[in-house]
Amino acid sequence: MSNDAHLAPGDPTPASDNAAPIDGTATDNSVAVEWRGRVTDDEINVLHAEAFEHRVLDDDWLTPLTTLSLGWVTARDEDELVGFVNVIWDGGVHAFIEDTAVAERVRRRGIGRRLIAVARENATAAGCEWLHVDFDDHLRSFYFDACGFAPTNAGLMRLK
C-alpha cells in the first residue's frame, strides 16, 4: 500500500455518528459522536479524571492529539464532553485505542460502543489493518462482547 493511502493526523475524513450497536442494545442518539471533534485540554482532563478515578490534572492533550494521533473521537451531550477515545497509530497498519472515557452519568447507553465504532471506521479509512486495545479485566465484556475485539496474547512490562 502506498504512503498516500494513509492519512496524516489532521487530514479530514468522514465523521460517523450512526454506528449501530454490535450487541443489539439501545443506543443514545441524543449524544453527538464525532471524529476529531472539538475538544479542550480542560474538558479531557475532567472527563479522564472521572473515568480513571484520579484527581483532575492539567495535562496538555491537544499537542500530542494533533501531532501524534491518527485521530480521536468525542461524544457530546449538547455542549458537554461526555465521551472520548484517542486513536494512536504507528503510521502504517496498526492503530491503538487509548484513554476510552465515558462520563458516569451517561454510561450504559451505547456511547462507548459508538466511540469505538467511529474509531474503527476511521482507522480503516486511513489504511490501518489492525486495531489494538489493552484494558483492565473488568472491561473484558465491553471490548470483547460489545465492541467485537478478539482476545489475543500480549505482553506488558512495567517500567516504573
C-alpha positions in Angstrom: 0.0 0.0 0.0 1.4 3.4 -0.9 2.0 6.1 1.7 -0.5 8.4 0.1 -3.2 5.9 1.1 -2.6 6.7 4.7 -4.0 9.9 6.3 -1.7 12.1 8.4 -3.0 13.5 11.7 -5.3 16.4 10.8 -6.3 15.2 7.4 -10.1 15.3 7.1 -12.0 12.0 6.9 -15.7 11.5 7.1 -17.2 11.5 10.6 -19.7 8.8 11.5 -22.5 9.3 14.1 -24.7 6.4 13.1 -22.7 3.3 14.1 -25.1 0.5 15.1 -24.5 -1.2 18.4 -22.9 -4.6 17.9 -24.9 -6.4 20.6 -28.3 -5.0 19.7 -28.8 -2.9 22.8 -30.3 0.6 22.6 -28.0 3.4 21.5 -28.4 7.0 22.8 -28.7 9.0 19.6 -29.1 12.3 21.5 -25.4 12.3 22.1 -23.3 13.6 19.1 -20.3 11.4 18.3 -17.6 13.0 16.1 -14.3 12.0 14.6 -11.7 14.7 15.5 -14.4 16.7 17.3 -13.7 19.9 19.0 -12.3 19.5 22.5 -10.2 21.3 25.0 -7.4 20.2 27.4 -9.6 21.1 30.4 -12.6 19.0 29.1 -10.4 15.9 28.6 -8.7 16.4 31.9 -12.0 16.5 33.8 -13.5 13.5 31.9 -10.3 11.5 32.2 -10.2 12.1 36.0 -13.8 10.9 36.4 -13.3 7.8 34.1 -10.0 6.7 35.6 -10.7 7.8 39.1 -7.9 10.2 39.8 -7.6 13.9 40.6 -8.1 16.4 37.8 -4.7 17.1 36.1 -3.5 20.0 34.0 -2.2 17.8 31.1 -1.6 19.1 27.6 -3.8 16.8 25.4 -4.1 18.8 22.3 -0.4 18.9 21.3 0.0 15.1 21.2 -3.5 14.6 19.8 -2.9 16.9 16.8 0.7 15.9 16.2 0.9 12.2 17.0 -2.5 10.6 17.0 -4.3 9.3 13.9 -7.4 11.0 15.4 -9.8 11.0 18.4 -13.5 10.6 18.9 -15.6 12.9 21.0 -19.1 12.4 22.3 -21.1 15.5 23.4 -24.4 15.7 25.2 -25.5 19.2 24.0 -22.2 21.1 24.7 -20.8 18.9 27.4 -18.0 16.4 26.6 -19.3 13.0 27.8 -17.1 10.7 25.9 -13.6 10.5 24.4 -11.2 8.0 22.9 -7.7 8.6 21.4 -6.6 6.6 18.4 -2.8 6.3 18.2 -1.1 4.7 15.3 2.3 3.5 14.0 2.0 5.4 10.7 1.3 2.1 9.0 -1.2 -0.6 9.5 -1.6 -0.6 13.3 -3.9 1.7 15.3 -4.3 1.6 19.1 -7.2 2.6 21.3 -6.2 4.7 24.3 -8.0 6.6 27.1 -11.5 5.5 26.4 -13.6 7.5 28.7 -17.4 7.9 29.2 -18.9 10.2 31.8 -20.6 8.2 34.6 -24.0 9.9 34.2 -24.3 8.6 30.6 -22.8 5.1 30.9 -24.7 2.0 29.7 -26.3 3.9 26.9 -24.2 2.7 24.0 -21.9 5.7 23.9 -18.7 3.8 24.5 -19.6 1.4 21.6 -20.2 4.3 19.3 -16.8 5.8 20.2 -15.1 2.6 19.3 -17.1 2.1 16.2 -16.2 5.5 14.9 -12.5 4.9 15.8 -12.6 1.6 13.9 -14.3 3.1 10.9 -11.8 6.0 10.6 -8.7 3.8 11.3 -9.9 1.5 8.5 -10.4 4.5 6.2 -6.8 5.6 7.0 -5.5 2.2 5.8 -5.0 0.5 9.1 -5.4 -3.2 9.1 -5.3 -3.9 12.9 -6.9 -2.1 15.9 -5.3 -2.9 19.2 -6.6 -2.3 22.7 -5.4 -3.2 26.2 -7.6 -2.8 29.3 -8.3 -3.9 32.8 -10.0 -7.2 33.4 -13.4 -5.7 34.4 -13.7 -4.2 30.8 -13.4 -7.6 29.0 -17.2 -7.8 28.3 -17.2 -4.2 26.9 -14.3 -4.7 24.5 -14.9 -8.4 23.6 -18.7 -8.7 23.6 -19.9 -5.1 22.9 -17.1 -3.9 20.6 -16.1 -7.1 18.8 -12.4 -7.3 19.8 -10.9 -10.8 19.9 -8.7 -12.0 22.8 -5.0 -12.3 21.9 -1.7 -12.9 23.7 0.2 -9.7 24.5 3.0 -8.7 26.8 3.4 -5.9 29.3 6.4 -4.7 31.1 6.2 -2.2 34.0 8.9 0.5 33.6 8.3 2.5 36.7 
